[in-house]
Amino acid sequence: MKNGAFLHTIVLFTILFGGAFTFWFARGNTALQLAIGVVTTIAYVAWGIIHHSLKGDLHRKVVIEYVLVGLIAIVLLTTLAL
């Protein structure tokens, strides 16, 4: 694994585990958990776009995929919070 790829992976895990830990820490406060989920999703989508842009393989389909995965996560969080 190249150094750049390793760093990108570390950043991704930091985003996801940081979001999950913060989400768990806010248990009982569904509004805060939803906000944490949205922020984590935005960071994930931004990471994906930046990552693929730096790799040189950023295409419209890649952006759509990251956005749709993010939207699914937000819809699931919203549905579970109700």
N, CA and C atoms as an extended XYZ file, in Angstrom:
246
Properties=species:S:1:pos:R:3:atomname:S:1:resname:S:1:resid:I:1 pbc="F F F"
N         0.855       -1.173        0.000 N   MET     1
C         0.000        0.000        0.000 CA  MET     1
C         0.902        1.236        0.000 C   MET     1
N         0.622        2.160       -0.882 N   LYS     2
C         1.405        3.389       -0.953 CA  LYS     2
C         1.154        4.238        0.286 C   LYS     2
N         2.091        5.126        0.588 N   ASN     3
C         1.946        6.009        1.746 CA  ASN     3
C         0.696        6.860        1.646 C   ASN     3
N         0.413        7.391        0.462 N   GLY     4
C        -0.780        8.214        0.278 CA  GLY     4
C        -2.054        7.429        0.535 C   GLY     4
N        -2.096        6.202        0.029 N   ALA     5
C        -3.278        5.366        0.225 CA  ALA     5
C        -3.462        5.029        1.699 C   ALA     5
N        -2.362        4.791        2.398 N   PHE     6
C        -2.441        4.489        3.827 CA  PHE     6
C        -2.983        5.695        4.593 C   PHE     6
N        -2.502        6.877        4.256 N   LEU     7
C        -2.977        8.094        4.911 CA  LEU     7
C        -4.461        8.316        4.635 C   LEU     7
N        -4.894        8.077        3.398 N   HIS     8
C        -6.308        8.228        3.047 CA  HIS     8
C        -7.158        7.258        3.859 C   HIS     8
N        -6.663        6.047        4.033 N   THR     9
C        -7.394        5.052        4.812 CA  THR     9
C        -7.478        5.458        6.277 C   THR     9
N        -6.401        5.992        6.816 N   ILE    10
C        -6.403        6.464        8.207 CA  ILE    10
C        -7.423        7.588        8.381 C   ILE    10
N        -7.461        8.511        7.416 N   VAL    11
C        -8.423        9.612        7.489 CA  VAL    11
C        -9.851        9.066        7.451 C   VAL    11
N       -10.120        8.116        6.553 N   LEU    12
C       -11.453        7.527        6.460 CA  LEU    12
C       -11.853        6.858        7.774 C   LEU    12
N       -10.962        6.039        8.341 N   PHE    13
C       -11.278        5.376        9.600 CA  PHE    13
C       -11.475        6.383       10.724 C   PHE    13
N       -10.714        7.461       10.711 N   THR    14
C       -10.884        8.505       11.726 CA  THR    14
C       -12.267        9.139       11.613 C   THR    14
N       -12.683        9.416       10.392 N   ILE    15
C       -14.018        9.993       10.170 CA  ILE    15
C       -15.098        9.034       10.674 C   ILE    15
N       -15.020        7.772       10.251 N   LEU    16
C       -16.076        6.813       10.577 CA  LEU    16
C       -16.079        6.421       12.055 C   LEU    16
N       -14.914        6.104       12.619 N   PHE    17
C       -14.868        5.715       14.026 CA  PHE    17
C       -15.113        6.913       14.935 C   PHE    17
N       -14.620        8.084       14.528 N   GLY    18
C       -14.897        9.291       15.297 CA  GLY    18
C       -16.383        9.596       15.323 C   GLY    18
N       -17.032        9.454       14.177 N   GLY    19
C       -18.476        9.659       14.108 CA  GLY    19
C       -19.236        8.634       14.928 C   GLY    19
N       -18.813        7.378       14.844 N   ALA    20
C       -19.491        6.316       15.598 CA  ALA    20
C       -19.318        6.510       17.104 C   ALA    20
N       -18.103        6.859       17.531 N   PHE    21
C       -17.856        7.072       18.955 CA  PHE    21
C       -18.658        8.263       19.467 C   PHE    21
N       -18.653        9.353       18.710 N   THR    22
C       -19.400       10.542       19.113 CA  THR    22
C       -20.894       10.247       19.137 C   THR    22
N       -21.369        9.477       18.157 N   PHE    23
C       -22.773        9.066       18.107 CA  PHE    23
C       -23.123        8.284       19.362 C   PHE    23
N       -22.267        7.342       19.742 N   TRP    24
C       -22.506        6.536       20.938 CA  TRP    24
C       -22.472        7.406       22.192 C   TRP    24
N       -21.535        8.340       22.244 N   PHE    25
C       -21.394        9.226       23.394 CA  PHE    25
C       -22.644       10.078       23.604 C   PHE    25
N       -23.365       10.378       22.524 N   ALA    26
C       -24.567       11.224       22.588 CA  ALA    26
C       -25.837       10.393       22.756 C   ALA    26
N       -25.704        9.146       23.168 N   ARG    27
C       -26.887        8.284       23.284 CA  ARG    27
C       -27.936        8.935       24.173 C   ARG    27
N       -29.172        8.770       23.772 N   GLY    28
C       -30.274        9.365       24.506 CA  GLY    28
C       -30.688       10.725       23.967 C   GLY    28
N       -29.842       11.344       23.174 N   ASN    29
C       -30.144       12.648       22.582 CA  ASN    29
C       -30.257       12.456       21.069 C   ASN    29
N       -31.453       12.121       20.607 N   THR    30
C       -31.622       11.763       19.198 CA  THR    30
C       -31.348       12.926       18.253 C   THR    30
N       -31.649       14.154       18.665 N   ALA    31
C       -31.372       15.305       17.797 CA  ALA    31
C       -29.866       15.461       17.585 C   ALA    31
N       -29.108       15.321       18.650 N   LEU    32
C       -27.657       15.421       18.545 CA  LEU    32
C       -27.090       14.260       17.740 C   LEU    32
N       -27.637       13.062       17.950 N   GLN    33
C       -27.180       11.910       17.186 CA  GLN    33
C       -27.443       12.098       15.688 C   GLN    33
N       -28.599       12.653       15.353 N   LEU    34
C       -28.901       12.909       13.948 CA  LEU    34
C       -27.919       13.921       13.367 C   LEU    34
N       -27.625       14.971       14.122 N   ALA    35
C       -26.663       15.979       13.660 CA  ALA    35
C       -25.277       15.359       13.465 C   ALA    35
N       -24.864       14.510       14.388 N   ILE    36
C       -23.573       13.825       14.269 CA  ILE    36
C       -23.569       12.928       13.034 C   ILE    36
N       -24.670       12.232       12.797 N   GLY    37
C       -24.772       11.387       11.611 CA  GLY    37
C       -24.673       12.179       10.327 C   GLY    37
N       -25.313       13.337       10.296 N   VAL    38
C       -25.269       14.185        9.097 CA  VAL    38
C       -23.848       14.712        8.876 C   VAL    38
N       -23.205       15.184        9.935 N   VAL    39
C       -21.834       15.699        9.813 CA  VAL    39
C       -20.877       14.590        9.383 C   VAL    39
N       -21.026       13.410        9.958 N   THR    40
C       -20.185       12.278        9.582 CA  THR    40
C       -20.409       11.906        8.119 C   THR    40
N       -21.653       11.929        7.686 N   THR    41
C       -21.972       11.616        6.293 CA  THR    41
C       -21.368       12.641        5.349 C   THR    41
N       -21.468       13.911        5.688 N   ILE    42
C       -20.886       14.954        4.841 CA  ILE    42
C       -19.367       14.780        4.755 C   ILE    42
N       -18.740       14.468        5.889 N   ALA    43
C       -17.295       14.243        5.896 CA  ALA    43
C       -16.931       13.031        5.043 C   ALA    43
N       -17.740       11.969        5.111 N   TYR    44
C       -17.513       10.766        4.312 CA  TYR    44
C       -17.618       11.069        2.820 C   TYR    44
N       -18.645       11.800        2.426 N   VAL    45
C       -18.829       12.146        1.018 CA  VAL    45
C       -17.677       13.031        0.537 C   VAL    45
N       -17.304       14.015        1.349 N   ALA    46
C       -16.190       14.899        0.986 CA  ALA    46
C       -14.899       14.099        0.871 C   ALA    46
N       -14.678       13.172        1.807 N   TRP    47
C       -13.483       12.334        1.749 CA  TRP    47
C       -13.452       11.531        0.447 C   TRP    47
N       -14.568       10.940        0.101 N   GLY    48
C       -14.621       10.127       -1.114 CA  GLY    48
C       -14.318       10.942       -2.359 C   GLY    48
N       -14.879       12.133       -2.432 N   ILE    49
C       -14.641       12.981       -3.603 CA  ILE    49
C       -13.176       13.413       -3.656 C   ILE    49
N       -12.627       13.840       -2.520 N   ILE    50
C       -11.217       14.251       -2.482 CA  ILE    50
C       -10.300       13.075       -2.801 C   ILE    50
N       -10.582       11.926       -2.203 N   HIS    51
C        -9.767       10.732       -2.419 CA  HIS    51
C        -9.712       10.361       -3.899 C   HIS    51
N       -10.852       10.286       -4.533 N   HIS    52
C       -10.880        9.891       -5.944 CA  HIS    52
C       -10.319       10.987       -6.844 C   HIS    52
N       -10.472       12.230       -6.446 N   SER    53
C        -9.881       13.320       -7.214 CA  SER    53
C        -8.360       13.223       -7.189 C   SER    53
N        -7.799       12.955       -6.020 N   LEU    54
C        -6.345       12.818       -5.909 CA  LEU    54
C        -5.825       11.591       -6.644 C   LEU    54
N        -6.633       10.526       -6.674 N   LYS    55
C        -6.249        9.317       -7.419 CA  LYS    55
C        -6.368        9.516       -8.923 C   LYS    55
N        -7.143       10.515       -9.328 N   GLY    56
C        -7.323       10.774      -10.749 CA  GLY    56
C        -8.449        9.980      -11.386 C   GLY    56
N        -9.303        9.382      -10.588 N   ASP    57
C       -10.413        8.603      -11.145 CA  ASP    57
C       -11.774        9.107      -10.658 C   ASP    57
N       -11.869       10.417      -10.476 N   LEU    58
C       -13.142       11.003      -10.058 CA  LEU    58
C       -14.033       11.185      -11.274 C   LEU    58
N       -15.180       10.532      -11.239 N   HIS    59
C       -16.170       10.624      -12.308 CA  HIS    59
C       -17.527       10.907      -11.690 C   HIS    59
N       -18.439       11.320      -12.499 N   ARG    60
C       -19.793       11.638      -12.028 CA  ARG    60
C       -20.421       10.453      -11.297 C   ARG    60
N       -20.207        9.245      -11.818 N   LYS    61
C       -20.787        8.060      -11.180 CA  LYS    61
C       -20.244        7.846       -9.768 C   LYS    61
N       -18.976        8.150       -9.559 N   VAL    62
C       -18.374        8.001       -8.237 CA  VAL    62
C       -19.013        8.984       -7.260 C   VAL    62
N       -19.183       10.230       -7.699 N   VAL    63
C       -19.806       11.248       -6.849 CA  VAL    63
C       -21.239       10.833       -6.507 C   VAL    63
N       -21.978       10.389       -7.515 N   ILE    64
C       -23.358        9.955       -7.289 CA  ILE    64
C       -23.403        8.804       -6.298 C   ILE    64
N       -22.472        7.866       -6.410 N   GLU    65
C       -22.446        6.725       -5.493 CA  GLU    65
C       -22.226        7.185       -4.053 C   GLU    65
N       -21.246        8.056       -3.821 N   TYR    66
C       -20.989        8.530       -2.466 CA  TYR    66
C       -22.178        9.313       -1.923 C   TYR    66
N       -22.775       10.159       -2.751 N   VAL    67
C       -23.926       10.942       -2.301 CA  VAL    67
C       -25.101       10.032       -1.973 C   VAL    67
N       -25.359        9.028       -2.800 N   LEU    68
C       -26.477        8.118       -2.532 CA  LEU    68
C       -26.254        7.284       -1.272 C   LEU    68
N       -25.041        6.815       -1.060 N   VAL    69
C       -24.752        6.064        0.171 CA  VAL    69
C       -24.967        6.974        1.380 C   VAL    69
N       -24.514        8.222        1.275 N   GLY    70
C       -24.728        9.181        2.354 CA  GLY    70
C       -26.198        9.444        2.604 C   GLY    70
N       -26.979        9.595        1.537 N   LEU    71
C       -28.412        9.834        1.690 CA  LEU    71
C       -29.113        8.640        2.334 C   LEU    71
N       -28.704        7.441        1.956 N   ILE    72
C       -29.288        6.240        2.572 CA  ILE    72
C       -28.994        6.231        4.069 C   ILE    72
N       -27.765        6.573        4.450 N   ALA    73
C       -27.409        6.612        5.871 CA  ALA    73
C       -28.257        7.640        6.618 C   ALA    73
N       -28.451        8.818        6.024 N   ILE    74
C       -29.249        9.855        6.682 CA  ILE    74
C       -30.715        9.438        6.771 C   ILE    74
N       -31.239        8.826        5.721 N   VAL    75
C       -32.629        8.361        5.757 CA  VAL    75
C       -32.795        7.302        6.849 C   VAL    75
N       -31.851        6.388        6.962 N   LEU    76
C       -31.941        5.358        8.010 CA  LEU    76
C       -31.889        6.001        9.400 C   LEU    76
N       -30.977        6.939        9.594 N   LEU    77
C       -30.904        7.612       10.898 CA  LEU    77
C       -32.184        8.359       11.214 C   LEU    77
N       -32.729        9.062       10.230 N   THR    78
C       -33.956        9.810       10.434 CA  THR    78
C       -35.119        8.877       10.755 C   THR    78
N       -35.193        7.770       10.045 N   THR    79
C       -36.265        6.803       10.267 CA  THR    79
C       -36.162        6.186       11.651 C   THR    79
N       -34.951        5.864       12.080 N   LEU    80
C       -34.765        5.238       13.390 CA  LEU    80
C       -34.978        6.231       14.522 C   LEU    80
N       -34.761        7.521       14.250 N   ALA    81
C       -34.913        8.537       15.294 CA  ALA    81
C       -36.381        8.877       15.565 C   ALA    81
N       -37.262        8.548       14.645 N   LEU    82
C       -38.683        8.889       14.820 CA  LEU    82
C       -39.409        7.948       15.733 C   LEU    82
